[in-house]
Amino acid sequence: MKPVLFNDLSRNSPAIVEALNAVGERVISGGWYVLGPESKQFEDEFAEFCGSSFAIGVANGSDALELALRAIGVCAGESVATVANAGGYSTHAIRAIGALPLFVDVEPDTQLINLDELASIVRSKRLKAVIVTHLFGCMVDMNRVLEICAGNEIEVIEDCAQAHGASIEGKMAGSFGVAGCFSFYPTKNLGALGDGGAVITNSAALSDRLRSLRQYGWKEKYHTTVLNGRNSRLDDIQASFLRVKLPLLKSWNLRRRKIAARYCELITNEQVICPPVDSYGDAYVAHLFVVRCVDRDRLRNHLTARNIGYQIHYPVPDHLQEAWMDTSSSVNLPITESLASQVLSLPCYPELQDDEIAFVIRAVNEH
């Protein structure tokens, strides 16, 4: 058996290479490469896909989070609730504007934010906003999040970087909160051929503010009216590639779900705990398939010996990161810390072949 890569982006493009080449040539010959017609059309198409009024293309998913926080008025010294088990992206954004991350522990089975604990924190702490991370492609119960936050005038931002196309009762990820933030990094369910991101919102005022913030704080060219703007724009060439890929997202997500379901059905090793994907429904788009294993090092060594790729998402919780210990010394997140020592991600991408899936399952079961 050939090595099974954790992800293989070279498999994604061949089926659409002619379309990608065509739109690339269109952008090159058109001579408009930044904030041009391709960007505008992608923004319109992505907003429609997400069931949102507006989409604002930015340079990457991290900028999307930071600019969304700035756009809703989060200031230095204010607290923003988030989780510590999602790779640090929300924490980077919060700290970049001088705000303070207030970490909430997670559920052991889904690894999503513990909403009972969030409710308790909302009652006892003064919060400006909450960043809700739809982790590994699974959505948080947004209806309950909004219920928790509504009475306390706390803004809700959704981090949808791993949840493109997920939905709850037909309502798409990113369309529940005041803003939904997306990354189009190449490995995402909807990935560019480079970096990119977007913020979606139903607020015209917020959309205008985001468009200003992504371009130096300009109201019009060379007229700066909004503080803390920057250069964060989605290039037209990437927007054109994303327009080719967007109509295929639903089918790619379906394939991801089928792979995840196959893993759950056929992985029988009692030492390996699969996520409860059967209960997720359309709220899950299988960006990652993350298992738990108490003896993770043994499983890692076994997969390596079988030439099977894997990743750890994520090995060090935010509150234990060396650079952030200044605000995290008294944080107590027992579930988050326990999960960090157990999680392991198996290959899960649309182009993964059935024989490769079977090989991974056999390897996990014989561990």
C-alpha angles and dihedrals in degrees: 000000000000117000114282107224120216087233131355114195091178088075094057101064107048095077092051102029094112091053091046092050091048095053091042090056090046092056094044094050093042092062097216111110108161126048090350134137095291092055092048093049093047091050090053093046094045092048090052091048091051094045091242132131097229140022122191117197117220137174098266145340095269091057088048090060095044095046091047090054091049092045093056090049105255108166137197112286096023121120126244120187118224142140127269099214101071105084099274099274097125090043091053090052094046094049093043090069094042095254123135124248113225106198123218122197121239140232113268096224103042096023087220125131114293102243095196089057091045090053090051092049092048089055095047105033135056106242131179097192147347125227107208113200118208092210127207090354097305122119124228116233094270096182090063092043090055091047091053094048103036098077092048098050092241117154118229122216119186120216101210098167090122099032110064107159098009116135145181115216089340095309111120130234110267096028097087102065130053087268138010119208124207137186122208095194107153096257094054122106085256104031133173125217087255133003129318144138145186143203120215125199142159092219116098091198092051091046091054091048092050092050089053094046093051090058110046094287091288122164086188130354112308092357109110113198103152124065123234098022121155145180103277112141134150108239117236092235091059091043089054091052091048090052089058092049101042096077089054096051096092093053092046091051090049090054091049090052091050091052091049091048090050091053092049093048098047107030101096101164105126091211091061117071116201122206115261093252094154089072096049102071115173090349087079126070098169098235086162132009104217121186129185123230125173091208094046096156091059091051091047092052091048093051091047090052089053092049092245118146123228139164137206112236097211128353102176122038116227095249090057096048110119095230093053102044091105092078099027107058095110098038116126115197107153097168093046091050094046093050092050089064094048110037123107128169121221124204110283119162132126097254094054107122125233093243090052091051090050091049092052091049092050091049093050092047094050092049 
